């Protein structure tokens, strides 16, 4: 109510000066507020509460977007929100139930893929607010078109590329989507060029999995993945569990280094989730994954 009252007051003043629509101003203020609520979820200590709350928030923002289709803040929030929700809850559920119910796990992965693609499309729309026809140009010549982006585009570049890449990783039978992987990676590579310190190493975390999860024949590199890991840990001060889990899941398993895997998992589980409240939810979700992977060590290292 406070937001709406404030918006109405501002807009009334503007009207007296020959200004704007009360509804339009109120919607814009509310959209600005909604698109900046991610921090409240990120610091929550109860992942299940967030799981239940996020869908309502996402649908509310989609409804708002109908009236303001070029609101860059909403488009970014939707790209990030659907990516995080798909990863932390939908895909994670699939990983957890797969040994017991393959059919249900497969259905969950199909659902996660749809969310990732929805996130990608919102991200592309967000980039097109400042860069017209960006999506089509990206598919035609990714390396060229990403050079038109600027530092203020880094968040959209990351979330769009991360969502796109995640969709590819979930369905390697989709040949059309697989062919788009270089375009997805080009977005995050550009973000890395523009600001490699963004979000305390999140860009480097992406490349731990991207470089470490592909064979050398496919352009992957364990050496690059390890360098990105070192930088991600440095930028986060070792207070994020996710780099440890990512390196263990991709490189340690790929190279069958069981001792390293266990050491990395122990480091992930040793992270104090309360030390950095803004990363609490991320750490809790990563540690949940670490415990699940550690319980499967005999399967991962036969």
C-alpha positions as CSV (number, residue, x, y, z in Angstrom):
1,X,0.0,0.0,0.0
2,X,2.8,2.4,0.8
3,X,4.2,2.0,-2.7
4,X,0.9,2.7,-4.3
5,X,0.2,5.7,-2.1
6,X,3.6,7.1,-2.9
7,X,3.1,6.6,-6.6
8,X,-0.3,8.2,-6.6
9,X,1.1,11.2,-4.7
10,X,4.0,11.6,-7.2
11,X,1.7,11.2,-10.1
12,X,-0.8,13.7,-8.8
13,X,1.9,16.3,-8.6
14,X,2.9,15.5,-12.1
15,X,-0.6,15.8,-13.4
16,X,-0.9,19.3,-11.8
17,X,2.2,20.2,-13.8
18,X,0.6,18.8,-16.9
19,X,2.2,15.3,-16.4
20,X,1.3,11.6,-16.4
21,X,-1.3,8.8,-15.9
22,X,-1.8,7.9,-12.2
23,X,-2.2,4.2,-13.1
24,X,0.9,4.2,-15.3
25,X,3.1,5.9,-12.6
26,X,1.8,3.5,-9.9
27,X,2.5,0.5,-12.1
28,X,6.0,1.7,-12.8
29,X,6.8,2.2,-9.1
30,X,5.3,-1.2,-8.3
31,X,7.3,-2.8,-11.1
32,X,10.5,-1.2,-9.8
33,X,9.8,-2.5,-6.3
34,X,8.9,-6.0,-7.5
35,X,12.0,-6.3,-9.7
36,X,14.2,-5.6,-6.7
37,X,12.8,-8.2,-4.2
38,X,15.5,-10.8,-5.0
39,X,17.5,-9.9,-1.9
40,X,14.7,-10.8,0.5
41,X,14.6,-14.4,-1.0
42,X,18.4,-14.7,-1.2
43,X,18.8,-14.2,2.6
44,X,16.0,-16.5,3.7
45,X,17.0,-19.5,5.8
46,X,14.1,-21.7,4.7
47,X,14.4,-23.0,1.1
48,X,11.0,-24.6,1.2
49,X,9.4,-21.3,2.1
50,X,11.1,-19.7,-0.8
51,X,10.0,-22.6,-3.1
52,X,6.4,-21.9,-2.2
53,X,6.6,-18.1,-2.5
54,X,8.6,-17.6,-5.7
55,X,6.0,-18.8,-8.2
56,X,3.5,-16.2,-7.0
57,X,6.1,-13.4,-7.4
58,X,7.1,-14.6,-10.8
59,X,3.5,-14.7,-12.1
60,X,2.9,-11.3,-10.6
61,X,5.8,-9.8,-12.5
62,X,4.6,-11.5,-15.7
63,X,1.2,-9.8,-15.2
64,X,2.9,-6.5,-14.7
65,X,5.0,-7.0,-17.8
66,X,1.9,-7.3,-19.9
67,X,1.3,-3.5,-19.3
68,X,5.0,-2.6,-19.4
69,X,6.6,-5.0,-21.9
70,X,9.9,-3.0,-22.1
71,X,10.5,-2.6,-18.4
72,X,14.1,-3.7,-18.2
73,X,14.1,-4.3,-14.4
74,X,11.1,-6.7,-14.7
75,X,12.7,-8.5,-17.6
76,X,16.0,-9.0,-15.7
77,X,14.2,-10.1,-12.6
78,X,12.2,-12.7,-14.6
79,X,15.3,-14.0,-16.3
80,X,17.1,-14.4,-13.0
81,X,14.0,-15.6,-11.1
82,X,13.0,-18.4,-13.5
83,X,16.6,-19.5,-13.8
84,X,17.1,-19.7,-10.1
85,X,13.8,-21.4,-9.5
86,X,14.4,-24.0,-12.1
87,X,17.9,-24.8,-10.8
88,X,17.3,-24.7,-7.1
89,X,14.0,-26.5,-7.0
90,X,12.8,-28.1,-10.2
91,X,16.1,-29.6,-11.5
92,X,17.2,-30.3,-8.0
93,X,14.1,-32.3,-7.4
94,X,14.8,-34.3,-10.5
95,X,18.3,-35.1,-9.3
96,X,17.0,-36.2,-5.9
97,X,14.2,-38.5,-7.1
98,X,16.0,-40.0,-10.2
99,X,17.2,-43.2,-8.5
100,X,13.7,-44.0,-7.3
101,X,11.5,-42.7,-10.1
102,X,13.1,-42.1,-13.5
103,X,9.9,-41.2,-15.2
104,X,9.1,-38.5,-12.7
105,X,12.7,-37.2,-12.7
106,X,12.5,-36.9,-16.5
107,X,9.2,-35.0,-16.3
108,X,10.8,-32.6,-13.9
109,X,13.8,-32.0,-16.2
110,X,11.4,-31.2,-19.1
111,X,9.7,-28.7,-16.8
112,X,13.1,-27.2,-15.8
113,X,14.1,-26.9,-19.4
114,X,10.9,-24.9,-20.2
115,X,11.6,-22.6,-17.3
116,X,15.2,-22.0,-18.5
117,X,14.0,-21.2,-22.0
118,X,11.4,-18.8,-20.6
119,X,14.2,-17.1,-18.6
120,X,16.4,-16.9,-21.7
121,X,13.6,-15.3,-23.7
122,X,13.0,-12.7,-21.0
123,X,16.7,-12.0,-20.9
124,X,16.9,-11.5,-24.6
125,X,13.9,-9.1,-24.5
126,X,15.7,-7.2,-21.7
127,X,18.8,-6.9,-23.9
128,X,16.7,-5.8,-26.9
129,X,15.4,-2.8,-24.9
130,X,18.8,-1.1,-25.5
131,X,20.0,-3.2,-28.4
132,X,17.3,-3.6,-31.1
133,X,17.0,-7.0,-32.9
134,X,19.6,-8.4,-30.5
135,X,18.2,-12.0,-30.4
136,X,18.2,-12.5,-34.2
137,X,21.6,-10.9,-34.6
138,X,23.0,-13.0,-31.8
139,X,22.0,-16.2,-33.6
140,X,23.5,-14.9,-36.9
141,X,26.9,-13.7,-35.5
142,X,27.2,-14.0,-31.8
143,X,30.8,-12.9,-31.5
144,X,30.1,-9.7,-33.4
145,X,26.8,-8.7,-31.8
146,X,27.9,-9.2,-28.2
147,X,30.6,-6.5,-28.7
148,X,27.8,-4.0,-28.8
149,X,26.9,-4.6,-25.2
150,X,28.2,-2.5,-22.3
151,X,29.0,-2.9,-18.6
152,X,25.4,-2.1,-17.6
153,X,24.3,-5.1,-19.6
154,X,26.4,-7.6,-17.6
155,X,23.6,-9.0,-15.4
156,X,21.3,-9.6,-18.4
157,X,24.2,-11.2,-20.3
158,X,24.9,-13.5,-17.4
159,X,21.3,-14.6,-16.7
160,X,20.4,-15.0,-20.3
161,X,23.5,-17.1,-21.1
162,X,23.2,-19.2,-17.9
163,X,19.6,-20.0,-18.5
164,X,20.3,-20.9,-22.2
165,X,23.2,-23.1,-21.3
166,X,21.3,-24.8,-18.6
167,X,18.5,-25.7,-21.0
168,X,21.1,-27.2,-23.4
169,X,22.7,-29.3,-20.6
170,X,19.3,-30.8,-19.7
171,X,18.5,-32.0,-23.2
172,X,21.4,-33.0,-25.3
173,X,19.0,-34.7,-27.8
174,X,17.7,-31.3,-28.9
175,X,20.1,-30.7,-31.8
176,X,18.7,-27.3,-32.6
177,X,19.3,-26.1,-29.0
178,X,22.7,-27.7,-28.9
179,X,23.7,-25.7,-32.0
180,X,22.9,-22.5,-30.0
181,X,25.3,-23.3,-27.2
182,X,28.1,-21.1,-28.6
183,X,25.7,-18.1,-28.7
184,X,24.8,-18.7,-25.0
185,X,28.4,-19.0,-24.0
186,X,29.3,-15.8,-26.0
187,X,26.9,-13.8,-23.7
188,X,28.7,-14.9,-20.6
189,X,32.1,-14.5,-22.2
190,X,31.3,-11.0,-23.0
191,X,30.1,-10.4,-19.4
192,X,33.4,-11.7,-18.2
193,X,35.2,-9.2,-20.5
194,X,33.2,-6.3,-19.2
195,X,33.4,-7.1,-15.5
196,X,35.1,-10.3,-14.4
197,X,34.4,-9.5,-10.7
198,X,30.6,-9.2,-11.1
199,X,28.6,-10.7,-8.3
200,X,31.7,-11.9,-6.4
201,X,32.8,-14.5,-9.0
202,X,29.5,-15.7,-10.4
203,X,30.8,-15.4,-14.0
204,X,33.8,-17.6,-13.1
205,X,31.5,-20.1,-11.5
206,X,29.7,-20.4,-14.8
207,X,32.9,-21.3,-16.5
208,X,33.9,-23.9,-13.9
209,X,31.0,-26.0,-15.2
210,X,31.1,-24.9,-18.8
211,X,34.8,-25.7,-19.3
212,X,35.0,-28.5,-16.8
213,X,31.9,-30.3,-18.0
214,X,33.0,-30.6,-21.7
215,X,35.6,-32.8,-23.2
216,X,38.7,-31.3,-24.9
217,X,37.3,-32.4,-28.2
218,X,34.2,-30.2,-27.5
219,X,36.3,-27.2,-26.5
220,X,36.4,-27.9,-22.8
221,X,39.5,-27.4,-20.6
222,X,40.1,-28.8,-17.1
223,X,43.0,-26.3,-16.7
224,X,40.7,-23.3,-17.5
225,X,38.0,-24.7,-15.2
226,X,40.5,-24.9,-12.3
227,X,41.7,-21.3,-13.0
228,X,38.1,-20.1,-12.9
229,X,37.5,-22.0,-9.7
230,X,40.5,-20.3,-8.0
231,X,39.2,-16.9,-9.1
232,X,35.7,-17.6,-8.0
233,X,36.9,-18.7,-4.5
234,X,39.1,-15.6,-4.3
235,X,36.3,-13.2,-5.3
236,X,33.8,-14.8,-2.9
237,X,36.4,-15.0,-0.1
238,X,35.7,-18.7,0.1
239,X,32.2,-18.0,1.5
240,X,30.2,-19.6,-1.3
241,X,29.8,-23.3,-1.4
242,X,28.8,-23.4,-5.1
243,X,32.3,-23.2,-6.6
244,X,33.5,-26.2,-4.6
245,X,30.4,-28.3,-5.6
246,X,30.8,-27.3,-9.3
247,X,34.4,-28.3,-9.5
248,X,33.8,-31.5,-7.7
249,X,30.8,-32.5,-9.8
250,X,32.5,-31.7,-13.1
251,X,36.3,-32.0,-12.9
252,X,36.8,-34.3,-9.9
253,X,34.3,-36.8,-11.2
254,X,35.4,-36.5,-14.8
255,X,39.0,-37.2,-13.8
256,X,38.0,-39.7,-11.2
257,X,39.8,-38.0,-8.4
258,X,37.9,-39.3,-5.4
259,X,40.0,-37.7,-2.7
260,X,39.8,-34.3,-4.3
261,X,36.0,-34.7,-4.6
262,X,35.6,-35.5,-0.9
263,X,37.9,-32.6,0.1
264,X,35.9,-30.2,-2.1
265,X,32.6,-31.4,-0.7
266,X,33.8,-31.1,2.9
267,X,34.9,-27.5,2.1
268,X,31.4,-26.7,0.6
269,X,29.7,-28.2,3.7
270,X,32.0,-26.2,6.0
271,X,30.9,-22.9,4.6
272,X,28.9,-20.9,7.2
273,X,25.7,-20.0,5.5
274,X,24.9,-17.3,8.1
275,X,28.2,-15.4,7.6
276,X,27.0,-13.7,4.5
277,X,23.1,-13.4,4.8
278,X,22.8,-12.3,1.1
279,X,24.2,-15.7,0.0
280,X,22.4,-17.8,2.6
281,X,19.8,-19.4,0.3
282,X,22.4,-20.0,-2.4
283,X,24.7,-21.7,0.2
284,X,21.9,-23.8,1.7
285,X,20.9,-25.1,-1.8
286,X,24.5,-25.8,-2.7
287,X,25.1,-27.7,0.5
288,X,22.0,-29.7,0.0
289,X,23.4,-30.8,-3.4
290,X,26.8,-31.5,-1.8
291,X,25.3,-33.9,0.7
292,X,23.4,-35.7,-2.0
293,X,26.5,-36.1,-4.2
294,X,28.6,-37.2,-1.3
295,X,26.1,-39.9,-0.5
296,X,26.5,-41.2,-4.0
297,X,30.3,-41.3,-3.9
298,X,30.4,-45.1,-4.5
299,X,28.3,-44.7,-7.7
300,X,30.4,-41.7,-8.9
301,X,33.7,-43.5,-8.3
302,X,33.1,-47.1,-9.0
